[in-house]
Protein backbone atom coordinates (compact mmCIF):
# COMPACT_ATOMS: atom_id res chain seq x y z
CA UNK A 1 0.00 0.00 0.00
CA UNK A 2 1.31 3.47 -0.91
CA UNK A 3 0.78 6.26 1.63
CA UNK A 4 0.47 9.88 0.59
CA UNK A 5 -0.03 13.34 2.03
CA UNK A 6 -2.63 15.54 0.37
CA UNK A 7 -1.10 18.98 -0.03
CA UNK A 8 -1.86 22.07 -2.07
CA UNK A 9 0.59 20.76 -4.69
CA UNK A 10 -1.18 17.40 -5.01
CA UNK A 11 -0.36 13.99 -3.60
CA UNK A 12 3.14 13.42 -2.20
CA UNK A 13 4.30 9.91 -1.29
CA UNK A 14 5.50 9.51 2.29
CA UNK A 15 7.10 6.95 4.56
CA UNK A 16 6.46 5.87 7.24
CA UNK A 17 2.64 5.82 6.95
CA UNK A 18 0.51 8.47 8.64
CA UNK A 19 -2.09 7.65 11.24
CA UNK A 20 -5.65 8.21 9.94
CA UNK A 21 -6.45 10.78 12.65
CA UNK A 22 -3.43 12.97 11.86
CA UNK A 23 -4.34 16.51 10.74
CA UNK A 24 -3.97 17.69 7.16
CA UNK A 25 -1.28 20.34 6.89
CA UNK A 26 -2.45 23.76 5.78
CA UNK A 27 0.39 26.15 4.99
CA UNK A 28 0.53 29.73 6.25
CA UNK A 29 3.25 32.14 5.13
CA UNK A 30 4.12 34.84 7.68
CA UNK A 31 6.02 37.84 6.30
CA UNK A 32 7.29 40.11 9.05
CA UNK A 33 9.77 42.82 9.98
CA UNK A 34 10.04 41.31 13.49
CA UNK A 35 11.24 37.68 13.30
CA UNK A 36 10.59 37.12 17.02
CA UNK A 37 6.93 37.93 16.44
CA UNK A 38 6.87 35.82 13.27
CA UNK A 39 8.37 32.87 15.11
CA UNK A 40 5.76 33.25 17.87
CA UNK A 41 2.97 33.13 15.24
CA UNK A 42 4.67 30.11 13.65
CA UNK A 43 4.81 28.33 17.01
CA UNK A 44 1.11 29.04 17.67
CA UNK A 45 0.20 27.80 14.19
CA UNK A 46 2.26 24.64 14.66
CA UNK A 47 0.50 23.84 17.93
CA UNK A 48 -2.81 23.87 16.04
CA UNK A 49 -1.53 21.61 13.26
CA UNK A 50 -0.78 24.23 10.61
CA UNK A 51 2.44 24.38 8.62
CA UNK A 52 4.12 27.80 8.68
CA UNK A 53 7.00 29.47 6.93
CA UNK A 54 8.31 32.74 8.36
CA UNK A 55 10.17 35.15 6.14
CA UNK A 56 11.66 38.61 6.62
CA UNK A 57 10.22 41.51 4.61
CA UNK A 58 13.64 41.94 2.99
CA UNK A 59 13.65 38.49 1.37
CA UNK A 60 12.40 37.66 -2.11
CA UNK A 61 8.73 37.25 -1.20
CA UNK A 62 7.60 35.97 -4.59
CA UNK A 63 10.28 33.27 -4.51
CA UNK A 64 9.25 32.20 -1.00
CA UNK A 65 5.57 32.21 -2.02
CA UNK A 66 6.36 30.12 -5.11
CA UNK A 67 8.39 27.54 -3.19
CA UNK A 68 5.85 27.06 -0.38
CA UNK A 69 2.44 27.58 -2.05
CA UNK A 70 0.74 28.84 1.12
CA UNK A 71 -3.01 28.66 1.65
CA UNK A 72 -2.93 31.97 3.54
CA UNK A 73 -0.45 34.88 3.72
CA UNK A 74 0.03 37.06 6.80
CA UNK A 75 2.01 40.28 6.47
CA UNK A 76 2.79 41.38 10.03
CA UNK A 77 4.48 44.78 10.36
CA UNK A 78 5.70 46.42 13.54
CA UNK A 79 7.76 49.34 12.21
CA UNK A 80 6.02 52.59 11.42
CA UNK A 81 7.09 52.28 7.74
CA UNK A 82 3.88 50.75 6.36
CA UNK A 83 4.77 51.40 2.71
CA UNK A 84 6.90 48.21 2.78
CA UNK A 85 3.84 46.13 3.65
CA UNK A 86 1.73 47.82 1.02
CA UNK A 87 4.33 47.06 -1.67
CA UNK A 88 4.63 43.43 -0.57
CA UNK A 89 0.86 43.12 -0.62
CA UNK A 90 0.69 44.53 -4.19
CA UNK A 91 3.41 42.13 -5.39
CA UNK A 92 1.72 39.10 -3.88
CA UNK A 93 -1.76 40.12 -5.02
CA UNK A 94 -0.42 40.42 -8.56
CA UNK A 95 0.53 36.73 -8.43
CA UNK A 96 -2.09 34.99 -6.29
CA UNK A 97 -5.68 35.03 -5.07
CA UNK A 98 -4.67 33.45 -1.74
CA UNK A 99 -6.09 35.48 1.17
CA UNK A 100 -3.71 38.13 2.52
CA UNK A 101 -4.04 39.42 6.08
CA UNK A 102 -2.20 42.69 6.65
CA UNK A 103 -1.39 43.49 10.28
CA UNK A 104 -0.18 47.07 10.74
CA UNK A 105 1.34 49.13 13.60
CA UNK A 106 -1.31 51.83 13.19
CA UNK A 107 -4.76 51.65 11.70
CA UNK A 108 -6.07 55.09 10.90
CA UNK A 109 -8.61 55.17 8.07
CA UNK A 110 -6.16 56.23 5.35
CA UNK A 111 -3.77 53.38 6.21
CA UNK A 112 -6.59 50.84 6.21
CA UNK A 113 -7.86 52.07 2.83
CA UNK A 114 -4.34 51.90 1.40
CA UNK A 115 -4.01 48.30 2.65
CA UNK A 116 -7.29 47.19 1.09
CA UNK A 117 -6.41 48.99 -2.16
CA UNK A 118 -3.04 47.20 -2.17
CA UNK A 119 -4.89 43.88 -2.22
CA UNK A 120 -5.24 42.85 1.41
CA UNK A 121 -8.32 40.85 2.33
CA UNK A 122 -8.16 42.12 5.90
CA UNK A 123 -6.25 44.96 7.57
CA UNK A 124 -5.96 45.50 11.30
CA UNK A 125 -3.64 46.33 14.16
CA UNK A 126 -0.65 44.02 14.56
CA UNK A 127 -1.16 43.78 18.31
CA UNK A 128 -3.47 40.85 19.07
CA UNK A 129 -3.50 37.75 21.20
CA UNK A 130 -2.60 34.32 19.86
CA UNK A 131 -6.20 33.01 20.22
CA UNK A 132 -7.53 35.95 18.15
CA UNK A 133 -4.79 35.43 15.54
CA UNK A 134 -5.62 31.71 15.27
CA UNK A 135 -9.35 32.46 15.03
CA UNK A 136 -8.66 34.83 12.11
CA UNK A 137 -6.54 32.18 10.39
CA UNK A 138 -9.32 29.57 10.78
CA UNK A 139 -11.97 31.99 9.53
CA UNK A 140 -10.00 32.99 6.42
CA UNK A 141 -9.11 29.41 5.58
CA UNK A 142 -12.78 28.49 5.92
CA UNK A 143 -13.76 31.34 3.57
CA UNK A 144 -11.08 30.41 1.04
CA UNK A 145 -12.43 26.87 0.73
CA UNK A 146 -9.41 25.01 2.09
CA UNK A 147 -11.24 21.76 2.68
CA UNK A 148 -10.15 19.21 5.30
CA UNK A 149 -9.27 15.85 3.75
CA UNK A 150 -12.01 14.15 5.79
CA UNK A 151 -14.63 16.08 3.82
CA UNK A 152 -13.39 14.97 0.40
CA UNK A 153 -14.47 11.31 0.43
CA UNK A 154 -12.90 8.54 -1.64
CA UNK A 155 -12.10 9.37 -5.26
CA UNK A 156 -11.62 6.71 -7.94
CA UNK A 157 -9.66 7.56 -11.06
CA UNK A 158 -8.78 4.86 -13.58
CA UNK A 159 -7.57 1.93 -11.55
CA UNK A 160 -6.71 3.94 -8.43
CA UNK A 161 -8.66 4.84 -5.28
CA UNK A 162 -7.62 7.97 -3.36
CA UNK A 163 -8.66 8.17 0.30
CA UNK A 164 -7.63 11.66 1.52
CA UNK A 165 -8.85 11.11 5.10
CA UNK A 166 -6.58 8.07 5.51
CA UNK A 167 -3.95 9.49 3.16
CA UNK A 168 -3.86 6.32 1.09
CA UNK A 169 -3.74 5.43 -2.59
CA UNK A 170 -4.85 1.90 -3.47
CA UNK A 171 -5.77 -0.03 -6.56
CA UNK A 172 -9.52 -0.04 -7.09
CA UNK A 173 -11.34 -3.35 -6.43
CA UNK A 174 -11.42 -5.59 -9.49
CA UNK A 175 -8.36 -4.02 -11.09
SVG drawing of the C-alpha trace seen along z (x, -y; Angstrom):
<svg xmlns="http://www.w3.org/2000/svg" viewBox="-17 -59 33 67">
<polyline fill="none" stroke="black" stroke-width="0.4" points="0.0,0.0 1.3,-3.5 0.8,-6.3 0.5,-9.9 0.0,-13.3 -2.6,-15.5 -1.1,-19.0 -1.9,-22.1 0.6,-20.8 -1.2,-17.4 -0.4,-14.0 3.1,-13.4 4.3,-9.9 5.5,-9.5 7.1,-7.0 6.5,-5.9 2.6,-5.8 0.5,-8.5 -2.1,-7.7 -5.6,-8.2 -6.5,-10.8 -3.4,-13.0 -4.3,-16.5 -4.0,-17.7 -1.3,-20.3 -2.4,-23.8 0.4,-26.1 0.5,-29.7 3.3,-32.1 4.1,-34.8 6.0,-37.8 7.3,-40.1 9.8,-42.8 10.0,-41.3 11.2,-37.7 10.6,-37.1 6.9,-37.9 6.9,-35.8 8.4,-32.9 5.8,-33.2 3.0,-33.1 4.7,-30.1 4.8,-28.3 1.1,-29.0 0.2,-27.8 2.3,-24.6 0.5,-23.8 -2.8,-23.9 -1.5,-21.6 -0.8,-24.2 2.4,-24.4 4.1,-27.8 7.0,-29.5 8.3,-32.7 10.2,-35.2 11.7,-38.6 10.2,-41.5 13.6,-41.9 13.6,-38.5 12.4,-37.7 8.7,-37.3 7.6,-36.0 10.3,-33.3 9.2,-32.2 5.6,-32.2 6.4,-30.1 8.4,-27.5 5.9,-27.1 2.4,-27.6 0.7,-28.8 -3.0,-28.7 -2.9,-32.0 -0.5,-34.9 0.0,-37.1 2.0,-40.3 2.8,-41.4 4.5,-44.8 5.7,-46.4 7.8,-49.3 6.0,-52.6 7.1,-52.3 3.9,-50.8 4.8,-51.4 6.9,-48.2 3.8,-46.1 1.7,-47.8 4.3,-47.1 4.6,-43.4 0.9,-43.1 0.7,-44.5 3.4,-42.1 1.7,-39.1 -1.8,-40.1 -0.4,-40.4 0.5,-36.7 -2.1,-35.0 -5.7,-35.0 -4.7,-33.4 -6.1,-35.5 -3.7,-38.1 -4.0,-39.4 -2.2,-42.7 -1.4,-43.5 -0.2,-47.1 1.3,-49.1 -1.3,-51.8 -4.8,-51.6 -6.1,-55.1 -8.6,-55.2 -6.2,-56.2 -3.8,-53.4 -6.6,-50.8 -7.9,-52.1 -4.3,-51.9 -4.0,-48.3 -7.3,-47.2 -6.4,-49.0 -3.0,-47.2 -4.9,-43.9 -5.2,-42.9 -8.3,-40.9 -8.2,-42.1 -6.2,-45.0 -6.0,-45.5 -3.6,-46.3 -0.7,-44.0 -1.2,-43.8 -3.5,-40.9 -3.5,-37.8 -2.6,-34.3 -6.2,-33.0 -7.5,-35.9 -4.8,-35.4 -5.6,-31.7 -9.3,-32.5 -8.7,-34.8 -6.5,-32.2 -9.3,-29.6 -12.0,-32.0 -10.0,-33.0 -9.1,-29.4 -12.8,-28.5 -13.8,-31.3 -11.1,-30.4 -12.4,-26.9 -9.4,-25.0 -11.2,-21.8 -10.2,-19.2 -9.3,-15.8 -12.0,-14.1 -14.6,-16.1 -13.4,-15.0 -14.5,-11.3 -12.9,-8.5 -12.1,-9.4 -11.6,-6.7 -9.7,-7.6 -8.8,-4.9 -7.6,-1.9 -6.7,-3.9 -8.7,-4.8 -7.6,-8.0 -8.7,-8.2 -7.6,-11.7 -8.9,-11.1 -6.6,-8.1 -3.9,-9.5 -3.9,-6.3 -3.7,-5.4 -4.8,-1.9 -5.8,0.0 -9.5,0.0 -11.3,3.4 -11.4,5.6 -8.4,4.0"/>
</svg>
